[in-house]
Amino acid sequence: MGRFTVNIHSNSVLSVLTPTEKLLQTFENYPHDPYRGFDLISHPLVYQILGDSQTHLIRFENNLMTIVPQPDLSMPFNIICVTMAIYGYVFLNIFSLFVKRTKSII
């Protein structure tokens, strides 16, 4: 937990950013509804008013919903199309070898 001291003037804004790591999820960890996203839990923000050394104020922020990249569902279709095209090419070549009439040499 990081700790730092900042003097903030009235009617000013302070932004606190927390770093996150992006990791690839395994197939089992994806939710049933991939369009929903993932929840990031809320972070407590502890602060103290200047001059009051006894009181620490804690504020919990709202949860954050993030949308992560989803697997492309057109990939199985593309694989099936390429595989069937290769099967068709091989089948037609083998079929033409057996069906083609050979010219007899006299």
C-alpha positions as CSV (number, residue, x, y, z in Angstrom):
1,M,0.0,0.0,0.0
2,G,1.6,3.3,-1.1
3,R,1.5,6.4,1.1
4,F,2.1,9.9,0.0
5,T,1.3,13.4,1.3
6,V,-0.4,16.0,-0.9
7,N,-1.8,19.5,-0.1
8,I,-5.0,20.1,-1.9
9,H,-6.6,23.6,-2.2
10,S,-10.3,24.0,-1.9
11,N,-12.4,23.4,-5.1
12,S,-9.5,21.4,-6.7
13,V,-9.5,17.8,-7.9
14,L,-7.0,15.0,-7.2
15,S,-6.9,11.9,-9.4
16,V,-5.4,8.7,-8.1
17,L,-4.5,6.1,-10.6
18,T,-3.9,2.5,-9.8
19,P,-1.9,0.3,-12.2
20,T,-3.4,-2.9,-13.4
21,E,-2.0,-5.9,-15.3
22,K,-3.7,-7.2,-18.4
23,L,-3.5,-11.0,-18.4
24,L,-4.9,-13.5,-20.9
25,Q,-7.7,-15.5,-19.5
26,T,-7.9,-19.2,-19.9
27,F,-11.1,-20.7,-21.5
28,E,-12.4,-21.8,-18.1
29,N,-12.2,-18.3,-16.6
30,Y,-14.3,-16.6,-19.1
31,P,-17.8,-15.7,-17.8
32,H,-20.9,-17.3,-19.4
33,D,-21.9,-13.9,-20.8
34,P,-18.7,-12.4,-22.4
35,Y,-20.5,-9.2,-23.2
36,R,-20.9,-8.4,-19.5
37,G,-17.2,-7.8,-18.8
38,F,-15.2,-8.3,-15.6
39,D,-15.7,-6.6,-12.2
40,L,-12.8,-4.9,-10.5
41,I,-13.3,-4.6,-6.8
42,S,-13.5,-1.2,-5.1
43,H,-10.3,0.3,-3.6
44,P,-10.4,2.1,-0.2
45,L,-9.1,5.6,-0.2
46,V,-7.8,6.6,3.3
47,Y,-7.2,10.3,3.9
48,Q,-6.6,12.6,6.8
49,I,-7.6,16.2,7.1
50,L,-4.6,18.5,7.7
51,G,-4.1,19.5,11.3
52,D,-6.3,16.6,12.7
53,S,-3.8,13.8,13.4
54,Q,-6.3,11.5,15.1
55,T,-9.0,11.1,12.4
56,H,-8.5,9.0,9.3
57,L,-11.3,9.1,6.8
58,I,-12.0,6.1,4.6
59,R,-13.9,6.2,1.4
60,F,-14.8,3.2,-0.7
61,E,-15.2,3.9,-4.4
62,N,-17.7,2.0,-6.6
63,N,-16.8,-1.2,-8.4
64,L,-15.5,-0.8,-11.9
65,M,-16.7,-2.8,-14.9
66,T,-14.2,-3.5,-17.6
67,I,-14.8,-4.9,-21.0
68,V,-12.0,-7.2,-22.2
69,P,-11.3,-8.5,-25.8
70,Q,-13.4,-11.5,-26.6
71,P,-12.6,-14.5,-28.6
72,D,-13.7,-14.3,-32.2
73,L,-16.4,-16.9,-32.9
74,S,-15.9,-16.9,-36.7
75,M,-12.7,-18.9,-36.4
76,P,-14.4,-22.3,-36.2
77,F,-16.4,-21.4,-39.3
78,N,-13.2,-20.5,-41.2
79,I,-11.4,-23.7,-40.2
80,I,-14.4,-25.8,-41.3
81,C,-14.5,-24.1,-44.7
82,V,-10.8,-24.5,-45.3
83,T,-10.9,-28.2,-44.2
84,M,-13.8,-29.0,-46.4
85,A,-12.2,-27.3,-49.4
86,I,-9.1,-29.4,-48.9
87,Y,-11.2,-32.6,-48.5
88,G,-13.1,-31.7,-51.7
89,Y,-9.9,-31.1,-53.6
90,V,-8.4,-34.4,-52.5
91,F,-11.6,-36.4,-53.1
92,L,-12.0,-35.0,-56.6
93,N,-8.5,-35.8,-57.6
94,I,-8.8,-39.4,-56.3
95,F,-12.2,-39.8,-57.9
96,S,-10.9,-38.6,-61.2
97,L,-8.1,-41.1,-61.1
98,F,-10.5,-44.0,-60.8
99,V,-13.2,-42.8,-63.1
100,K,-11.2,-41.4,-66.0
101,R,-11.1,-43.7,-69.0
102,T,-7.7,-44.6,-70.2
103,K,-7.0,-44.8,-73.9
104,S,-6.0,-48.2,-75.1
105,I,-2.9,-48.3,-77.1
106,I,-3.1,-50.7,-80.1
